[in-house]
Every structure is written in C-alpha cells, then in structure tokens.
Amino acid sequence: MNPIALRRHPLKFYFLIFFLTIFCCALGGFILWVGIRSAERRENGFVTMTAFSLFFILLGIFSLYKYFRNTPIVKTDQYQVTFNDTEAYEWNELESAELTGKQPFRYLFSYKMEGMVLRFKNGKVKYLFDDFYVNLSEIKSFIQQVIIDRQTTFTYQSEVVEENQNIPETFAAFKGNQFTSLRGIMLWSLYAVIIFMFILRPGYLDNINIPKFISFFGLFCIAWYYFNSLLLNYFLVSEHYLAVKNHNLPWRKKLYRLEDVKEVAIETQGKMPNSLRIITKDFRSKVFPGGTLNDRQWLALKEKLNSKSITVRNDSPFLSI
C-alpha cells in the first residue's frame, strides 16, 4: 500500500496558531510601548507593564511551540508509524488504540478534544486530534482495518455526499425557535437596535457619507448574519437517515445514512453552543452546532438515535442527559 501522511488543517491549525501567536506578541509589544512612554513621563507602572509584556510575548512563543508539538507530522504504512520523522514504531509494538473519544490536549492546562490515542508497549502514548488534521480519518480507517481487524487490504474512498433529495420517509425534527434561543436573540437583536436607532434619531445619517456607511455596515451585517447562523443547525431523523439543516442558510445541509454512522457525540467547544459531532464508520467527523435546541430536545434526539442503535456520547459539561 502507499504510505499515508497526515496533513495539518490550513484553518483549524495553521491559521489558528499563527493568529494566536501574532496576537499575543503584538499585545505584548503594545503593552511594552505603553510602559516605555509611561517611564518617559516619569509615571509609575513600567516594571508591571514590562512583566505583562514579557508574559504575552512568551505566551505567543509557547503557543507556537506547544501546538506544533501536539500536532506532529505522522506517516505510516503497513509496517510502521513515524512522528516528525524522529520517532518510529513498528505496528507490532502497538499495545492499544482508541480511535474515537475525547482526549487531553495539553496546553497551559489540559482540556478535552475529539481525537485518537495510540499506546505502545514501551509506555509511549501519542494523541492525535481530529480538528487539527485534514485526513486523520484515513489513518484511523487504516488502523481499524489493517492493524486491528488484520485485513490484508486497505480501502478508503473519497467522501460521498448524500444530497437532500425527496426521500419517501417521515422525518422527526429536533429543533428550537431561533427567536427565543440565546444564539438567535444575539443574531437578531443587532438589527432590532439598528432599526430603533434610526426610528428614534431620523437625522442620524445627515452628516454621514452614505455610500461608505452602507458598504462597511452592510458587509458587517452580512458577516454577522452568516457567522451567527452557522450556529443554528437542527436535526431530522427518519427510519434510515439522519439529516442536518440550518434555520437561516438553506444551502447548508447534510444527509447521512444511519447504517453509515458509527457514533455521535453531544459536545461543547469553548463558547460554542451544544453541538452534535457525527462520526461515520470510516471515521470522518463533522461538528454541527445546535444553538436552538434546549436540554429536553437534546434528550429526545439522544433517545431517538439510541432507538436506531446509534451510540450517543454526552461530552458536554453543561448538559445532563
């Protein structure tokens, strides 16, 4: 078989870590500049600001180091697996493998992310995280088929996108009202404030450059609508399918055959709302935030999927189901 090489995700890894590093270093540099200006005016606080400046600069450098260390370049074939071309293990040295589940990502503190863990007989443990790689599902499928199941051949097909066509089945919908949910209120309250502002102050635009205002503010409103709407997915389940749709973006839809789903997880990422992670049997993984669903609706969705023999993990610390 041809060797498999993992590729880091261009946005979820490279953009994230370089943005974080540049932001921390720029913030540290700005604080240092303010401290120097304060010292020139013989004001107090130079030592404190210098300490804060060094903290943020070191945090940026540490973040760059830690993310690259936690996201190694991995290559594998039927004989061995290598990490950053510096560590190599033959597959007969593998003691155990967990291909799904929440694993500890060690940064300033440890927090859980979806990923896999490989434990070797010499005590070494390697964690690989779904969000930071483009093709981690491929190596997971390889390990499942060739290393665990001892198959002599390895097959991995390009993802087949199921279209939301007219399916002669009845779907049960699991959705909330976006106008009464926190995420929906955050989305629409901005536009309500703008409308009331113009109603209460009709002369507000008299001294404003209208074309520039419309260009800038129009783009801002479109971006606000789009990125907030990404959090407003809902779910439908029928006898043989699991569908994902969006309240405000009708073209964003996904259809899964239940027989292709390995497991799902209800999780929360940072400040995101509770989300549904769908993991297929070839270990492809995708997260869909469900910002309008309440606890009762998440419970109903879990019970519905369980009735279809789908394993549902509750990885959200804010949801008791």
C-alpha positions in Angstrom: 0.0 0.0 0.0 1.0 3.6 -0.5 2.2 5.4 2.7 -0.3 7.7 4.4 0.9 11.1 5.5 -1.3 13.3 7.8 -1.8 16.9 6.7 -2.4 19.7 9.2 -5.6 21.7 8.6 -4.9 25.1 6.9 -7.5 26.9 9.0 -8.1 25.0 12.2 -4.4 24.6 12.8 -2.2 27.0 10.8 -4.5 30.0 10.8 -5.4 29.4 14.5 -1.9 29.1 15.8 -0.3 31.9 13.8 -3.2 34.2 14.6 -2.8 33.4 18.3 1.0 33.9 18.2 0.8 37.2 16.3 -2.0 38.5 18.6 -0.1 37.6 21.8 3.2 39.1 20.6 1.5 42.2 19.2 -0.3 42.7 22.5 2.9 42.3 24.4 4.7 44.8 22.2 1.9 47.3 22.7 2.0 47.0 26.5 5.8 47.4 26.4 5.4 50.5 24.3 2.9 52.0 26.7 5.2 51.2 29.6 8.1 52.9 27.9 6.0 56.0 27.2 5.0 56.0 30.9 8.6 55.8 32.0 9.5 58.7 29.8 6.8 60.8 31.6 8.2 59.5 34.9 5.0 57.7 35.7 4.8 54.5 37.8 4.0 51.1 36.3 6.9 50.5 34.0 8.0 47.3 35.8 4.5 45.9 35.9 3.8 46.6 32.2 7.2 45.1 31.3 6.2 42.0 33.2 2.9 41.8 31.4 4.5 42.4 28.1 7.0 39.6 28.6 4.2 37.3 29.7 2.2 37.8 26.5 5.2 37.5 24.2 6.3 34.3 25.9 2.8 33.0 25.7 2.8 33.6 22.0 6.1 31.7 21.5 4.9 29.0 23.9 1.7 28.6 22.0 3.5 28.2 18.7 5.8 25.5 20.2 3.1 23.6 22.1 0.6 23.4 19.1 3.3 22.1 16.8 4.5 19.7 19.4 0.9 18.4 20.0 0.2 18.1 16.3 3.1 16.1 14.8 3.6 15.2 11.2 2.6 11.5 11.0 3.5 9.0 8.3 2.5 5.3 8.2 2.5 2.2 6.1 1.7 -1.4 6.8 5.0 -1.8 8.8 5.5 1.2 11.0 4.3 4.7 12.0 6.6 7.7 12.4 6.1 11.0 14.2 8.0 14.1 12.9 10.5 11.7 11.2 12.2 11.4 14.6 10.3 8.6 16.3 9.4 5.4 14.6 7.4 2.4 16.0 6.6 -0.9 14.3 2.9 -1.8 14.4 3.7 -4.9 16.4 4.8 -2.5 19.2 1.3 -1.1 19.4 -0.4 -2.1 22.7 -3.8 -0.5 22.2 -5.6 2.1 20.2 -8.7 4.2 20.9 -9.9 5.7 17.6 -12.7 7.9 18.9 -13.4 9.8 22.1 -12.3 12.9 23.9 -8.5 13.0 24.6 -6.5 15.5 26.7 -4.9 18.4 24.7 -2.1 19.7 26.9 -1.6 23.5 26.7 -1.4 25.9 29.7 -3.9 23.4 31.1 -5.4 20.2 29.8 -8.7 20.2 28.0 -10.6 17.6 26.1 -10.8 17.4 22.3 -12.1 14.7 19.9 -9.2 12.5 18.8 -7.4 9.2 19.0 -4.8 7.7 21.3 -2.1 5.2 20.4 -0.4 3.4 23.3 2.8 1.5 22.7 4.4 -1.3 24.6 7.4 0.9 25.8 4.9 3.2 27.6 4.8 5.9 25.0 1.4 7.5 24.4 0.6 9.5 21.3 -2.5 11.7 20.9 -3.8 13.0 17.5 -6.8 15.4 17.3 -9.4 15.4 14.7 -9.8 19.2 14.2 -6.1 19.8 13.5 -5.7 17.4 10.6 -7.4 17.2 7.2 -7.2 13.4 6.8 -7.0 11.9 10.2 -10.0 9.7 9.3 -7.8 7.9 6.7 -5.2 6.8 9.2 -8.0 5.8 11.7 -9.5 3.6 9.0 -6.2 2.1 8.2 -5.6 1.2 11.8 -9.0 -0.3 12.2 -8.9 -2.4 9.0 -5.2 -3.5 8.8 -3.9 -3.3 12.4 -6.9 -4.2 14.5 -9.0 -6.3 12.1 -6.0 -7.9 10.4 -7.3 -7.3 6.9 -4.9 -7.9 4.1 -6.1 -4.9 2.1 -7.0 -1.4 2.9 -9.8 0.6 1.2 -10.6 4.2 1.8 -12.9 6.0 -0.6 -13.4 9.7 -1.2 -16.4 11.1 0.8 -19.7 10.5 -1.0 -22.0 13.5 -0.3 -25.6 12.5 0.1 -28.0 15.0 -1.4 -31.1 16.1 0.4 -33.4 14.8 -2.3 -37.0 13.8 -1.9 -36.9 10.7 0.3 -40.2 8.8 0.9 -39.7 8.7 4.6 -41.2 10.6 7.6 -38.6 12.7 9.5 -38.9 13.6 13.1 -37.5 17.1 13.6 -35.4 18.2 16.6 -35.2 22.0 16.5 -36.0 25.0 18.6 -37.2 28.5 18.0 -34.3 30.8 17.0 -36.2 33.9 18.1 -36.4 32.6 21.7 -32.9 31.0 21.9 -29.8 32.8 23.1 -28.0 32.5 19.8 -31.0 33.7 17.8 -31.5 36.6 20.1 -27.8 37.6 19.7 -28.3 37.4 15.9 -31.5 39.4 15.6 -31.1 41.9 18.4 -28.4 43.8 16.5 -30.8 44.5 13.6 -33.5 45.5 16.1 -31.2 48.0 17.8 -30.2 49.5 14.4 -33.8 49.9 13.3 -34.9 51.5 16.6 -31.8 53.8 16.4 -32.9 55.2 13.0 -36.5 55.5 14.1 -35.7 57.4 17.3 -33.0 59.5 15.6 -34.1 60.0 12.0 -31.4 62.7 11.3 -28.6 60.3 12.3 -27.4 59.8 8.7 -27.5 63.5 7.7 -23.7 64.0 8.3 -22.6 60.6 7.3 -21.1 59.5 4.0 -23.9 57.3 2.9 -22.1 55.1 0.3 -19.2 54.3 2.7 -21.6 53.7 5.5 -23.7 51.3 3.5 -20.6 49.5 2.2 -18.9 49.0 5.6 -22.0 48.4 7.7 -23.7 46.3 5.0 -20.7 43.9 4.9 -20.6 43.8 8.7 -24.3 42.9 8.9 -23.9 40.2 6.3 -20.9 38.7 8.2 -22.8 38.9 11.5 -25.8 37.1 9.9 -23.7 34.4 8.3 -21.4 33.5 11.2 -24.2 33.6 13.8 -26.4 31.5 11.5 -23.7 28.8 11.3 -24.6 28.0 15.0 -28.3 27.5 14.2 -28.5 23.9 12.9 -31.2 21.5 13.6 -31.6 17.7 13.1 -34.0 15.3 11.5 -34.2 11.6 11.9 -36.1 9.1 9.8 -36.1 5.3 9.6 -32.9 5.2 7.6 -31.4 8.7 7.6 -30.0 11.5 9.8 -30.2 14.9 8.2 -28.7 18.2 9.3 -30.3 21.5 8.2 -29.8 25.2 9.1 -32.5 27.7 10.1 -31.1 30.6 8.0 -28.8 29.0 5.5 -30.9 26.6 3.5 -27.9 25.5 1.2 -26.0 24.2 4.3 -27.4 20.7 4.6 -26.1 17.2 5.1 -27.6 13.8 4.9 -26.3 10.6 6.5 -27.5 7.0 6.1 -27.9 5.7 9.6 -26.1 2.5 8.6 -23.0 4.6 7.9 -22.9 6.3 11.3 -20.5 4.8 13.8 -21.4 7.1 16.7 -22.4 10.6 17.6 -21.3 12.9 20.4 -23.0 15.9 22.0 -20.3 18.3 22.9 -19.4 21.9 23.7 -16.4 23.7 22.3 -15.3 26.8 24.2 -18.1 29.4 24.0 -19.9 27.5 21.3 -23.4 26.1 21.9 -24.0 22.4 22.4 -23.2 20.7 19.1 -23.6 17.3 17.5 -20.5 15.6 16.3 -21.3 12.9 13.7 -18.7 10.2 13.2 -19.1 7.8 10.3 -17.8 4.2 10.1 -14.9 5.4 8.0 -14.1 7.8 10.9 -15.0 11.0 9.1 -16.0 13.5 11.8 -18.0 16.7 11.5 -19.5 19.0 14.1 -22.9 20.8 13.8 -23.7 23.4 16.5 -27.4 23.2 17.5 -27.9 26.7 19.1 -31.7 26.5 19.2 -32.1 23.1 21.0 -32.8 23.0 24.7 -32.0 20.2 27.1 -35.3 18.5 26.5 -34.8 18.4 22.7 -31.2 17.1 23.1 -32.5 14.3 25.3 -35.2 13.5 22.7 -32.6 13.4 19.9 -30.4 11.1 22.0 -33.3 8.7 22.7 -34.3 8.7 19.0 -30.8 7.9 17.9 -30.4 5.2 20.6 -33.6 3.6 19.3 -31.8 3.3 15.9 -28.9 1.5 17.6 -26.6 4.6 17.3 -24.2 5.1 20.2 -24.6 8.6 21.6 -21.8 10.1 23.9 -22.6 13.1 26.1 -19.4 15.1 26.2 -21.0 18.4 27.2 -20.4 19.5 30.7 -23.5 21.7 30.5 -25.9 19.0 29.5 -27.3 16.4 31.9 -29.0 13.7 29.8 
